[in-house]
Amino acid sequence: MTQTPGIAVTGASGRMGQMLIREITASDKMHLAAAVERPGHDWVGRDVGEAMGGAALGVTVTDDAAEAFGKVQAVIDFTAPQATIAFAAEAAKAGIVHVIGTTGMTDAEIAELAPAAEQGAIIVRAGNMSLGVNLLTQLTRQVAAALDVDYDIEIIEAHHNQKVDAPSGTALMLGEAAAEGRGVKLADVSDRGRDGITGARQQGDIGFTAIRGGDIVGEHDVMFAAAGERIILRHVASDRALFARGALKAALWGQGQAPGEYDMLDVLGLKT
């Protein structure tokens, strides 16, 4: 086990944190070396396996990210924007891979990650870690480039009722891909809210609709609608573990990479 990369998981008590821990402990390509929670959390000081309701894993939950990152080769982070920015700075000091699955980050917050990448962190950030979604992103870019503005673009996403951000990070990733295909900036054409008398749809806009309910893992449709026809690209996730497995793949891929900012298209060899 000591010959495999050591992985730290931040937000260890969260839904994704626990999923990541299960996937890491089941893998023979890496091992769980640290689990991080916020100061004051009742998991701090406990064995993470026991805190999850299972057998001891020999890893004590800590609130000291700097200490945790100093003994690992990668950290996987599905937390909150400001926490992620702070973790990136610590990852830079440790010179390790920082896999970021945190969603809801603004452009300004994403820009705050750049110094960490310049100072030693290998940052792999994506709104979605799955192979299927990243293929969908590529397809969205290609279809948007092939069709003119007579085709309205709408992105419809659905998630469980506990998700706190909207549109989802994946929806925004798809929106960025569509905008790139069109040769425009998403910020200039994004339409995220319709209520009341809104007037007719503006040609060239990229619309977003967010659905929240039940235990939906993640569903994303990209619709290209014109007079007489609609083209719909769709991805449905039925198992949250696919996001964890993608994050683990990114953590392994990052070993030996030069400091900088990467995404899942780099990891999957899909970058054009």
Backbone as a ProteinNet text record, in pm:
[ID]
protein_1_A
[PRIMARY]
MTQTPGIAVTGASGRMGQMLIREITASDKMHLAAAVERPGHDWVGRDVGEAMGGAALGVTVTDDAAEAFGKVQAVIDFTAPQATIAFAAEAAKAGIVHVIGTTGMTDAEIAELAPAAEQGAIIVRAGNMSLGVNLLTQLTRQVAAALDVDYDIEIIEAHHNQKVDAPSGTALMLGEAAAEGRGVKLADVSDRGRDGITGARQQGDIGFTAIRGGDIVGEHDVMFAAAGERIILRHVASDRALFARGALKAALWGQGQAPGEYDMLDVLGLKT
[TERTIARY]
82.8	0	86.2	200.4	283.6	345	342.5	397.3	296.6	174.2	71.2	58.5	7.8	-8.5	-104	-66.2	-154.2	-250.7	-376.4	-481.4	-543.8	-566.4	-643.8	-781.3	-883.1	-1019.1	-1064.3	-1101.4	-1157.2	-1309.5	-1370.5	-1515.2	-1550.5	-1474	-1484.1	-1622.9	-1696.2	-1827	-1937.9	-1911	-2014.3	-2048.4	-2153.9	-2199.3	-2088.9	-2023.7	-1915.3	-1790.5	-1765	-1648.8	-1651	-1764.8	-1775.7	-1768.9	-1827.6	-1819	-1674.3	-1600.4	-1459.6	-1379.3	-1404.6	-1331.9	-1358	-1481.8	-1514	-1441.1	-1440.9	-1376.1	-1224.3	-1165.6	-1020.3	-980.6	-1055.7	-1019.1	-1040.8	-1124	-1147.1	-1045.2	-964.9	-871.3	-735.7	-670.4	-534.5	-431.1	-476.8	-388.1	-353.9	-414	-392.6	-434.9	-406.7	-453.8	-495.9	-590.6	-637.4	-533.6	-481.5	-377	-421.5	-530.3	-576	-722	-793.2	-932.4	-946.2	-1002.3	-1006	-1150.4	-1177	-1305.7	-1281.9	-1385.8	-1372.8	-1353.7	-1287.4	-1269.9	-1404.6	-1411.7	-1534.4	-1627.2	-1598.7	-1684.4	-1667.9	-1779	-1771.4	-1696.9	-1657.3	-1574.5	-1426.9	-1385.7	-1244	-1194.8	-1082.3	-1025.1	-1071.6	-1166.8	-1217.4	-1159.1	-1152.9	-1116.9	-1226.9	-1187.8	-1287.5	-1377.4	-1322	-1404.2	-1511.6	-1475.1	-1572.3	-1674.9	-1629.4	-1722.3	-1825.6	-1786.9	-1877.9	-1968.7	-1948.9	-2033.5	-1980.3	-1851.9	-1793.2	-1671.5	-1584.5	-1462.4	-1359.3	-1269	-1161.8	-1073.6	-1030.8	-944.5	-803.6	-780.1	-646.9	-614.7	-715.5	-696.8	-784.9	-721.2	-793.6	-831.9	-955.7	-1002.6	-934.9	-883.3	-814	-876.8	-854.7	-896.4	-775.1	-658.2	-533.5	-496.6	-542.8	-519.3	-371.4	-297	-154.8	-81.8	-112.2	-48.5	-89.5	-217.3	-266.8	-203.9	-195.9	-144.6	5	73.6	216.9	254.6	158.1	190.5	117.5	64.3	-7.5	47.9	6.7	44.5	-70	-190.6	-305.4	-414.6	-492.9	-611.3	-731	-840.9	-964.7	-1064.4	-1119.3	-1189.5	-1325.2	-1432.1	-1568.8	-1630.2	-1591.6	-1639.5	-1715.2	-1666.5	-1730.2	-1625	-1666.7	-1569.7	-1458.9	-1492.6	-1387.8	-1296	-1353	-1269.3	-1174.1	-1223.1	-1140.4	-1025	-1050.2	-944	-835	-875.8	-779.3	-702.4	-772.5	-704.9	-604.7	-637	-545.6	-413.8	-420.6	-297.9	-212.7	-276.8	-203	-147.8	-223.8	-175.8	-52.4	-48.8	67.6	190.8	173.5	286.4	340.9	249.5	290.7	334.8	304.8	342.2	270	140.9	65.2	-46.8	-108.4	-224.2	-346.7	-421.2	-545.8	-659.5	-736.7	-851	-972.7	-1032.2	-1141.9	-1271.7	-1367.5	-1501.3	-1602.7	-1555.3	-1642.7	-1718.4	-1847.9	-1929	-1975.9	-2038.1	-2089.4	-1984	-1865.5	-1760.1	-1783.9	-1770.4	-1782.4	-1653.4	-1658.9	-1538.6	-1428.1	-1466.3	-1366.7	-1302.7	-1383.9	-1329.2	-1238.2	-1277.2	-1192.3	-1058.7	-1063	-939.4	-845.4	-901.9	-818.8	-737.9	-767.7	-691.1	-559.2	-551	-434.1	-301.7	-294.1	-165.8	-118.9	-211.4	-173.1	-110.9	-169.1	-114.4	23.4	44	172.4	278.8	233.1	326.1	350.7	296.3	332.9	221.7	96.1	-14.7	-42.2	-76.3	-124.7	-276.5	-345.7	-490.1	-565.3	-652.6	-742.6	-884.1	-947.3	-1080.1	-1179.9	-1296.9	-1403	-1537.9	-1635.6	-1770.9	-1831.2	-1772.3	-1819.2	-1702.7	-1684.8	-1569.4	-1598	-1718	-1751.1	-1706.2	-1669.9	-1631	-1745.4	-1866.7	-1981.4	-2010.3	-2003.8	-2031.8	-1925	-1800.8	-1695.4	-1705.6	-1752.4	-1782.8	-1899.4	-2001	-2114.7	-2068.9	-1973.7	-1919.5	-1856.8	-1779	-1717	-1821.8	-1923.1	-2030	-2106.2	-2131.4	-2203.4	-2126.3	-1996	-1912.5	-1918.3	-1911.3	-1910.1	-2044.6	-2154.2	-2286.5	-2314.1	-2276.3	-2297.2	-2219.3	-2099.8	-2019.9	-2080.7	-2151.8	-2207	-2339.6	-2412.2	-2544.8	-2540.6	-2621.4	-2621.3	-2722.5	-2739.4	-2823.6	-2972.5	-3010.5	-3150.6	-3185.6	-3083.5	-3104.1	-3084.4	-3194	-3185.9	-3123.7	-3038	-2972	-3029.1	-3079.6	-3131	-3063	-3020.7	-2958	-3048.1	-3094.9	-3188.3	-3118.8	-3109.1	-3042	-3132.7	-3118.2	-3198	-3106.9	-3126.6	-3049.1	-3137.8	-3081.9	-3152.2	-3188.2	-3278.5	-3331.2	-3238.3	-3119.9	-3024.3	-2914.4	-2915.1	-2811.1	-2833.4	-2725.6	-2741.1	-2712.5	-2651.5	-2618.4	-2694.6	-2722.4	-2789.9	-2752	-2731.7	-2726.1	-2610	-2616.6	-2511	-2379.5	-2270.4	-2140.1	-2133.3	-2198.5	-2200.1	-2277.7	-2391.8	-2470.2	-2389	-2315.9	-2233.3	-2118.6	-2063.1	-1958.2	-2012.6	-2134.2	-2196.6	-2227.5	-2270.3	-2295.9	-2170	-2059.4	-1931.2	-1892.4	-1915.1	-1882.1	-1966.1	-2095.2	-2183.4	-2140.5	-2105.4	-2061.7	-1932.1	-1839.5	-1714.2	-1741.2	-1834.1	-1869.6	-1925.8	-1999.8	-2059.4	-1960.7	-1848.3	-1751.9	-1792	-1864.9	-1908.2	-1870.8	-1886.8	-1863.3	-1995.9	-1995.1	-2118.5	-2177.9	-2094.4	-2144.1	-2228.2	-2201.4	-2273.8	-2407	-2426.3	-2546.8	-2625.7	-2582.6	-2647.9	-2782.4	-2885.4	-3019.5	-3056.6	-3049.8	-3065.8	-3197.9	-3280.5	-3404.2	-3517.6	-3631.9	-3749.6	-3867.7	-3931.9	-4047.9	-4132.8	-4260.9	-4348.6	-4343.2	-4372.3	-4373.3	-4229.7	-4163.9	-4021.6	-3995.8	-4098.2	-4076.3	-4025.1	-4011.5	-3965.9	-3820.7	-3786.9	-3648.5	-3555.6	-3441.1	-3345.5	-3260.7	-3251.7	-3174	-3028.8	-2974.4	-2835.4	-2812.3	-2916	-2900.3	-2884.2	-2816.7	-2807.6	-2884.6	-2994.6	-3083.1	-3052.5	-3083.5	-3061.9	-3190.4	-3219.7	-3330.6	-3280	-3308.7	-3264.5	-3384.6	-3381.7	-3486.7	-3426.5	-3495.9	-3448.9	-3559.1	-3525.8	-3627.7	-3576.6	-3626.5	-3598.5	-3451	-3413.8	-3275.1	-3207.4	-3249.1	-3191.6	-3040.5	-2963.9	-2818.3	-2768.5	-2816.1	-2776.4	-2823.5	-2897.3	-2943.9	-2921	-2864.8	-2835.7	-2877.1	-2958.4	-2998.3	-2946.9	-2891.8	-2859.3	-2948.9	-3039.5	-3136.8	-3101.2	-3097.2	-3082.7	-3216.7	-3291.2	-3428.3	-3442.3	-3490.3	-3516.1	-3655	-3698.3	-3828.5	-3827.8	-3915.5	-3931.7	-3850.2	-3751.3	-3674.5	-3605	-3574	-3495.1	-3389.1	-3270.2	-3161.9	-3134.9	-3140.1	-3120.6	-3006.5	-2905.2	-2794.3	-2819.8	-2803.9	-2845.5	-2745.8	-2727.3	-2650.2	-2728.9	-2740.1	-2809.1	-2713.1	-2691.4	-2609.8	-2702.6	-2681.6	-2766.2	-2689.2	-2558.3	-2474	-2369.3	-2376.5	-2284	-2138.2	-2117.4	-1981.3	-1903.2	-1972.2	-1899.8	-1821.3	-1873.7	-1801.2	-1677.1	-1691.9	-1577.8	-1470.5	-1511.6	-1413.1	-1339.2	-1410.2	-1344.3	-1243.1	-1278.6	-1186.9	-1061.8	-1079.2	-963.7	-873.7	-935.2	-856.7	-774.9	-837	-766.9	-650.4	-670.6	-563.8	-444	-469.6	-360.4	-292.7	-372.9	-318.5	-227	-262.5	-185.5	-46.5	-18.7	113.3	218.2	315.7	421.3	392.7	270.4	240.5	306	331.9	388.1	281.7	320.5	222.8	146.4	17.5	-65.5	-211	-295.3	-438.7	-479.9	-551.5	-596.5	-744.8	-803.6	-941.7	-955.1	-1077.6	-1096.5	-1071.8	-1080.6	-1047.4	-899.5	-814.9	-673.1	-656.2	-724.8	-713.5	-754.4	-860.4	-915.9	-856.3	-762.8	-699.8	-792.7	-889.8	-988.4	-962.8	-856.3	-830.4	-796.8	-858.7	-830.1	-749.2
-120.2	0	125.1	121.8	240.1	279.4	187.2	218.9	295.1	306.1	376	519.7	611.1	750.3	761.8	846.1	875	986.2	968.1	1063.9	1123.7	1254.5	1322.8	1355.8	1343.9	1382.1	1494.7	1608.1	1718.4	1702.4	1765.3	1748.8	1602.7	1533.9	1388.2	1339.8	1419.6	1374.7	1391.5	1465.5	1493.8	1373.5	1388	1281.1	1234.7	1331.6	1295.1	1254.1	1317.8	1281.2	1134.5	1088.4	948.2	854.3	895.1	813.9	800.3	910.1	907.2	815.1	823.1	738.8	591.5	556.3	416.7	371.4	457.4	422	411.5	499.6	496.2	370.3	337.2	219.6	89.4	94.2	-25.1	-37.1	68.1	69.9	11.5	-53.4	-101.9	-10	104.9	198.2	319.9	332	445.9	405.3	489.6	461	590.1	577.5	691.8	725.4	848.9	889.6	1002	1071.9	1182.6	1212.3	1257.2	1300.3	1432.6	1532.2	1668.2	1714.2	1777.4	1842.2	1982.1	2062.6	2198.8	2198.7	2299.8	2309	2307.3	2232	2223	2111.5	2047.4	1937.3	1819.2	1747.4	1640.8	1516.7	1511.5	1401.1	1422.2	1546.2	1574.8	1497.3	1427.2	1347.6	1203	1168.6	1031.5	957.9	826.6	746.7	764.1	792.1	825.5	706.5	585.5	467.9	450.1	467.9	455.9	568.5	689.7	802.6	776.7	700.4	666.1	548.8	493	383.1	246.2	238.1	109.7	76.8	-6.4	-46.8	65.2	65	164.1	151.3	266.1	268.3	314.4	349.3	393.9	534.4	613.1	753	839.6	928.6	1017	1146.3	1185.1	1308.8	1428.3	1520.2	1637.6	1764.5	1875.4	2005.5	2086.3	2022.4	2088	2044.9	2122.9	2086.1	2087.9	2183.6	2192.6	2066.2	2019.2	1897.6	1776.7	1769.3	1656.8	1654.9	1771.1	1777.4	1748.2	1769.1	1744.9	1598.3	1508.7	1365.6	1289.1	1361	1295.4	1341.2	1271.3	1309.4	1379.4	1368.3	1433.7	1457.5	1561.8	1589.4	1597.3	1536.4	1543.5	1625	1725.9	1833.5	1861.8	1817.4	1852.3	1927.9	2053.4	2126.9	2252.9	2369.4	2496.7	2591.8	2691.5	2775.7	2835.4	2899.7	2963.4	2860.9	2748.3	2640.9	2588.7	2571.4	2521.8	2616	2745.1	2843.2	2831.1	2816.1	2800	2669.2	2562	2433	2440.2	2517	2529.4	2591.4	2690.9	2754.4	2654.1	2569.7	2468	2359.7	2324.4	2226.2	2278.2	2409.2	2469.2	2458.9	2485.5	2475.8	2333	2236.9	2096.2	2041.8	2113.6	2068.6	1943.2	1933.7	1811.8	1838.2	1730	1738.5	1779.1	1875.4	1920.2	1897.9	1794	1763.5	1835.3	1923.1	2007.3	1970.7	1920.7	1894.7	1991.3	2090.8	2192	2267.1	2282.8	2357.8	2488.7	2573.4	2700.7	2809.1	2786.4	2887.1	2994.6	3121.1	3231.3	3242.4	3320.8	3342.7	3404.3	3495.2	3559.4	3458	3365.8	3263.3	3167.1	3129.8	3042.5	3110.5	3241.3	3315.7	3313.4	3300.7	3297.1	3168.4	3069	2944.3	2958	3055.6	3068.1	3080.3	3161.9	3170.6	3036.4	2953	2821.9	2736.3	2741	2664.6	2716	2844.7	2904.4	2872.9	2846	2829	2683.3	2587.6	2449.1	2347.7	2390.8	2294.6	2245	2117.6	2060.9	2054.1	2153.4	2165.4	2100.1	2005.9	1946	1981.8	2072.8	2120.1	2094.5	2044.1	2021.5	2032.4	2083.2	2087.4	1949.1	1853.1	1714.9	1623.5	1517.7	1429.5	1307.2	1292.5	1169	1173.6	1054.6	1042	1084.3	1037	1065.6	1213.7	1285.1	1428.5	1503	1460.8	1528.9	1501.7	1383.4	1357.9	1445.3	1459.2	1545.3	1689.3	1732.8	1867.9	1887.3	1789.3	1797.8	1801.3	1715.6	1711.7	1844.2	1900.8	2028	2137.5	2141.2	2241.4	2223.3	2099.1	2071.3	2103.6	2065.7	2091.6	2242	2312.5	2457.6	2527	2475.7	2534.8	2508.7	2395.9	2357.2	2426.9	2470.3	2528.5	2679.1	2752.5	2897.7	2939.3	3070.6	3121.4	3099.1	3041.7	3002.6	2887	2821.2	2713.4	2769.5	2779.7	2825.5	2715.3	2753.7	2656.3	2669.3	2558	2552	2437	2462	2359.4	2334.3	2210.7	2172.7	2071.9	2103.5	2012.8	1981	1858.3	1813.2	1746.9	1781.4	1723.5	1702.9	1636.7	1607.5	1735.9	1721	1838.8	1898.7	1840.9	1897.1	1979	1984.3	2060.7	2209.4	2281.8	2420.2	2523.4	2483	2580.6	2551.5	2656.2	2642.8	2762.3	2742.3	2613.5	2528.5	2401	2311.4	2344.6	2300.3	2320.2	2255	2139.9	2071	2151.3	2207.6	2289.1	2408.6	2471.3	2585.5	2541.2	2423.6	2369.3	2347.3	2294.8	2274.2	2407.8	2505	2637.5	2701.5	2684.4	2736.8	2670.2	2538.9	2467	2517.2	2538.4	2589.3	2729.1	2812	2948	2946.4	2858.7	2846.8	2804	2708.8	2665.7	2778	2866.6	2981.4	3097	3089.8	3198.5	3320.4	3299	3409.4	3378.6	3477.3	3457.7	3424.1	3320.9	3280.6	3394.5	3474.1	3584.1	3683.2	3691.7	3787.9	3734.4	3601.6	3542.9	3454.4	3445	3356.1	3411.3	3325.8	3361	3259.9	3302	3207.5	3220	3314	3326.2	3385.2	3317.6	3368.1	3359.7	3471.3	3474.1	3594.6	3573.3	3684	3715.5	3839.2	3882.1	3916.4	3821.5	3838.5	3887	3883.9	3915.4	3794.1	3808.1	3695.8	3661.5	3538.8	3492.8	3570	3613.5	3687.5	3591.7	3616.4	3527.7	3522.9	3401	3383.1	3356.8	3375.1	3347.3	3197	3164.6	3026.7	3021.3	2948.1	2945.4	2830.7	2850.1	2748.7	2727.2	2601.3	2565.8	2464	2488.8	2398.9	2335.4	2203.8	2126.7	2064.2	2071.1	2012.1	1924.7	1798.5	1711.8	1573.9	1520.7	1383.5	1352.3	1236.4	1190.6	1182.6	1269.9	1269.1	1291	1200.2	1210	1320	1321.6	1425.6	1393.7	1485.3	1469.8	1601.9	1593.9	1714.8	1696.4	1788.7	1792.6	1922.1	1911.7	2030.5	2026	2121.9	2125.3	2234.7	2196.1	2290.9	2291.1	2400.2	2404.1	2509.1	2464.7	2555.1	2526.2	2606	2583.3	2446.4	2357.5	2229.4	2115.5	2143.6	2032.3	2070.5	1969.1	1983.7	1874.1	1912	1816	1818.9	1702	1696.1	1600.3	1652.8	1573	1550.5	1426.2	1396.5	1308	1336.8	1248.9	1230	1104.5	1071.4	994.2	1043.5	973.1	904	774.9	699.9	653.5	677	631.7	738.6	798.8	905.4	858	728.3	675.3	707	731.6	760.5	890	987.4	1112.2	1087.3	1002.1	968.1	896.9	802.5	728.3	820.7	918.6	1016.2	1100.1	1138.5	1218	1137.9	1008.6	923.2	911	898.5	891.2	1019	1133.7	1261.6	1269.6	1218.8	1221.7	1139.7	1026	942.2	1006.6	1061	1125.2	1241.2	1313.7	1431.8	1402.8	1278.7	1244.3	1263.8	1346.6	1370.8	1482.7	1539.5	1652.2	1779.8	1873.3	2001.7	2084.2	2168.6	2257.8	2337.3	2355.8	2428.5	2392.2	2443.8	2418.7	2327.1	2221.2	2122.1	2094.5	2018.8	1975.6	1829.4	1776.8	1635.8	1602.4	1701.6	1674.5	1641.7	1706.2	1671.2	1528.9	1496.8	1365	1255.2	1279.1	1177.2	1180.6	1271.9	1281	1331.8	1414.6	1464.5	1610	1670.3	1810.3	1826.5	1926.4	1952.4	2079.5
0	0	0	69.5	79.7	-54.3	-154.1	-285.1	-371.5	-328.5	-404.6	-355.3	-439.9	-396.6	-277.8	-183.2	-70.6	-106.8	-71.3	-108.3	17.3	15.8	119.6	63.4	146.7	107.9	199	140	218.6	224.3	323.5	338.7	356.7	442.5	454.8	494.9	569.2	617.9	515.3	407.2	308.5	222.4	144.3	56.7	-37.1	-103.2	-194.3	-118.4	-4.8	74	112.9	161.5	202.3	82.1	-29.7	-151	-196.1	-191.6	-231	-140	-11.5	83.7	54.3	26	-6.8	-133.6	-234.8	-360.6	-345	-267.3	-245.7	-170.8	-65.3	14.9	-62.8	-165.3	-247.8	-360.8	-381.5	-493.5	-453.4	-548.4	-525.3	-591.8	-642.2	-709.7	-625.7	-508.3	-419	-279.7	-181.5	-46	22.2	113.8	190.4	296.6	290.8	384.8	477.1	443	527.3	497.4	600.7	587.4	661.1	594.4	648.1	664.4	776.5	801.1	859	860.6	910.9	1062.9	1115.6	1261	1333.3	1441.6	1519.8	1478.3	1364.8	1320.5	1415.5	1441.5	1541.8	1493.9	1365.9	1318.2	1349.7	1374.6	1397.6	1520.2	1503.4	1610.8	1612.9	1525.9	1519.8	1399.7	1408.7	1292.3	1187.4	1063.8	962.2	930.5	934.1	907.7	1012.6	1138.1	1246.4	1240.4	1204.9	1192.4	1083.5	979.8	871.3	908.2	1028	1072.3	1039.2	1001.4	964.4	1047.5	991.3	1060.5	1055.9	1153.3	1157.1	1032.5	979.1	860.9	894.6	1019.7	1058.8	1016.2	981.2	940.6	1029.9	1104.7	1196.1	1124.6	1136.3	1073.2	1139.8	1057.5	1107.9	1052.7	1123.5	1070.1	1024.5	1020.9	981.1	839.2	741.4	601.6	567.3	620.3	588.8	632.4	752.5	803	719.6	683.1	603.4	465.3	399.3	262.8	258	370.1	373.9	367.4	382	380.9	271	169.4	60.5	-74.1	-178.1	-314.9	-389	-337	-401.2	-299.3	-323.5	-242.9	-337.2	-296.8	-375.5	-296.4	-362.5	-293.4	-358	-292.5	-332.6	-214.2	-195.3	-78.2	-120.8	-78.1	-110	-165.7	-244.4	-314.4	-228.2	-118	-38.7	26.9	67.6	123.3	17	-105.1	-214.3	-243.9	-242.3	-266.2	-159.7	-33.9	74.6	60.3	22.4	3.4	-112	-215.8	-329.7	-286.7	-199.7	-149.8	-72.7	7.3	83.1	-9	-113.1	-210.2	-283	-310.2	-375.5	-286.6	-158.9	-65.7	-59.6	-67	-60.1	-194.8	-303	-437.3	-480.8	-449.4	-477.7	-578.1	-622.5	-712.1	-632.1	-684.8	-621.6	-721.3	-698.5	-784.8	-727.6	-807.7	-760.5	-830.8	-752.6	-803.5	-746.7	-671.9	-611.8	-720.3	-701.8	-797.8	-735.6	-816	-767.6	-759	-817.6	-812.8	-918.9	-879.1	-973.9	-1055.1	-1161.2	-1242	-1156.1	-1066.4	-979.8	-885.9	-833.9	-743.8	-819.1	-940.4	-1021.9	-1050	-1073.9	-1100.6	-980	-861.1	-740	-727.8	-811	-809.4	-885.9	-974.3	-1061.5	-985.1	-879.2	-807.7	-752.9	-707.5	-655	-764.8	-884.9	-997	-1036.5	-1022.8	-1057.4	-951.9	-829.9	-718.1	-679.9	-758.3	-733.1	-732	-732.3	-732.9	-874.2	-885	-1010.9	-997.1	-1050.2	-1029.3	-1145.1	-1111.9	-1211.1	-1166.9	-1239.6	-1199.1	-1310.4	-1274.9	-1373.3	-1304.3	-1378.6	-1325.6	-1313.4	-1384.2	-1378.1	-1414.2	-1337.6	-1355.3	-1442.2	-1494.2	-1565.6	-1711.1	-1764	-1903.9	-1994.9	-1965.2	-2050.3	-2062.2	-1951.3	-1954.8	-2033.2	-2020.4	-2094.7	-2244.5	-2280.9	-2421.7	-2467.4	-2381.4	-2413.1	-2433.9	-2353.5	-2368	-2505.9	-2548.5	-2680.5	-2790.9	-2778.4	-2878.2	-2883	-2766	-2758.5	-2832.1	-2810.1	-2877.2	-3030	-3075.1	-3219	-3283.3	-3216.8	-3273.7	-3276.6	-3168.9	-3165.3	-3276.5	-3306.4	-3413.3	-3551.1	-3563.2	-3693	-3724.3	-3619.8	-3638.2	-3614	-3688.3	-3670.3	-3562.9	-3546.1	-3436.9	-3461.3	-3576.3	-3593.6	-3500.4	-3447.5	-3349.5	-3208.6	-3135.7	-2997.3	-2912	-2818.2	-2730.4	-2590.2	-2539.1	-2402.6	-2328.9	-2206.9	-2123.3	-2003.3	-1992.6	-1884.8	-1795.6	-1666.4	-1573.4	-1455.7	-1403.1	-1288.5	-1186.7	-1058	-949.1	-827	-727.2	-602.2	-526.4	-430.7	-361.8	-256.8	-238.2	-143.5	-211.6	-343.5	-414.6	-391.9	-359.9	-315.9	-423.8	-537.7	-641	-769.4	-842.5	-972.1	-1059.8	-1189.5	-1258.5	-1206.1	-1232.6	-1187.4	-1257.3	-1196.3	-1259	-1395.5	-1409.1	-1538.2	-1641.8	-1601.9	-1694.5	-1743.4	-1653	-1692.1	-1783.2	-1756.4	-1841.8	-1983.1	-1992.5	-2123	-2189.8	-2110.2	-2164.2	-2220.8	-2147.5	-2196.6	-2328.4	-2337.4	-2460	-2577.3	-2551.3	-2657.3	-2701.4	-2604.1	-2636.6	-2716.7	-2677.2	-2752.4	-2896.2	-2911.9	-3046.8	-3130.8	-3065.6	-3135	-3152.1	-3081	-3089.8	-3009.9	-2899.2	-2813.4	-2669	-2581.6	-2439	-2371	-2288.1	-2221	-2139.9	-2074.8	-1992.1	-2072	-2202.8	-2287.2	-2338	-2334.1	-2394.9	-2299	-2174.4	-2078.5	-2034.3	-2036.7	-1988.8	-1880.9	-1754.4	-1643.7	-1569.5	-1606.4	-1530.7	-1612.4	-1611.4	-1680.7	-1586.2	-1564.7	-1476.2	-1513.6	-1530.4	-1566.2	-1714.2	-1748.6	-1888.2	-1927.1	-1990.5	-2020.5	-2162.2	-2246.3	-2386.4	-2461.1	-2590.9	-2673.6	-2642	-2669.4	-2650.3	-2742.7	-2689.4	-2770	-2850.8	-2980.3	-3066.9	-3021.7	-3016.9	-2978.6	-2832	-2749.2	-2606.6	-2581.2	-2473.2	-2424.7	-2293.7	-2294.4	-2178.4	-2083.9	-1956.6	-1853	-1773.4	-1745.6	-1657.9	-1556.1	-1427.8	-1320.5	-1252.3	-1242.6	-1175.3	-1050.7	-937	-812.9	-753.6	-723.5	-665.5	-628.6	-520.9	-482.4	-473.2	-527.3	-518.2	-654.8	-748	-882.6	-872.7	-928.8	-923.3	-1016.3	-1138.9	-1232.9	-1373.2	-1433.2	-1570.5	-1643	-1762.9	-1841.3	-1985.6	-2035.7	-2175.8	-2237.8	-2357.8	-2437.1	-2559.8	-2569	-2677.9	-2777.7	-2905	-3014.5	-3087.1	-3074.4	-3125.7	-3236.1	-3350.6	-3462.7	-3516.8	-3612.4	-3674.1	-3741.8	-3696.2	-3761.4	-3705.4	-3617.9	-3562.6	-3432.3	-3353.6	-3230.9	-3226.9	-3186	-3162.3	-3012.6	-2948.7	-2803.6	-2771.5	-2704.3	-2653.3	-2504.7	-2456.2	-2318.9	-2247.4	-2118.1	-2029.4	-1900.8	-1857.2	-1732.5	-1642.6	-1522.9	-1424.1	-1325.4	-1304	-1210.6	-1087.4	-1087.1	-975.9	-947.5	-829.3	-791.2	-789.7	-778.7	-774	-900.7	-1011.9	-1135.7	-1123	-1044.5	-1023.7	-938.4	-837.3	-752.1	-832.4	-917.8	-997.3	-1093.9	-1149	-1236.2	-1159.8	-1037.2	-954.8	-919.7	-891.4	-862.5	-985.5	-1101.4	-1226.5	-1243.5	-1211.5	-1223	-1125.1	-1002.2	-901.6	-946.8	-1008.9	-1059.3	-1180.7	-1271.2	-1391.3	-1354.5	-1248.4	-1210.6	-1159	-1119.2	-1068.6	-1179.3	-1151.2	-1249.3	-1347.8	-1345.4	-1433.7	-1379.7	-1468.1	-1426.9	-1355.9	-1259.1	-1196.3	-1301.5	-1278	-1372.5	-1353.6	-1441.7	-1435.5	-1550.1	-1516.2	-1612.8	-1590.8	-1684.9	-1667	-1709	-1705	-1735.3	-1882	-1969.2	-2109	-2122	-2039.8	-2036.8	-1984.4	-1874.6	-1811.7	-1908.7	-1983.5	-2071.6	-2211.7	-2235.1	-2367.3	-2475.3	-2436.4	-2532.7	-2572.6	-2520.6	-2550.1	-2696.2	-2758.7	-2900.6	-2912.9
[MASK]
++++++++++++++++++++++++++++++++++++++++++++++++++++++++++++++++++++++++++++++++++++++++++++++++++++++++++++++++++++++++++++++++++++++++++++++++++++++++++++++++++++++++++++++++++++++++++++++++++++++++++++++++++++++++++++++++++++++++++++++++++++++++++++++++++++++++++++++++

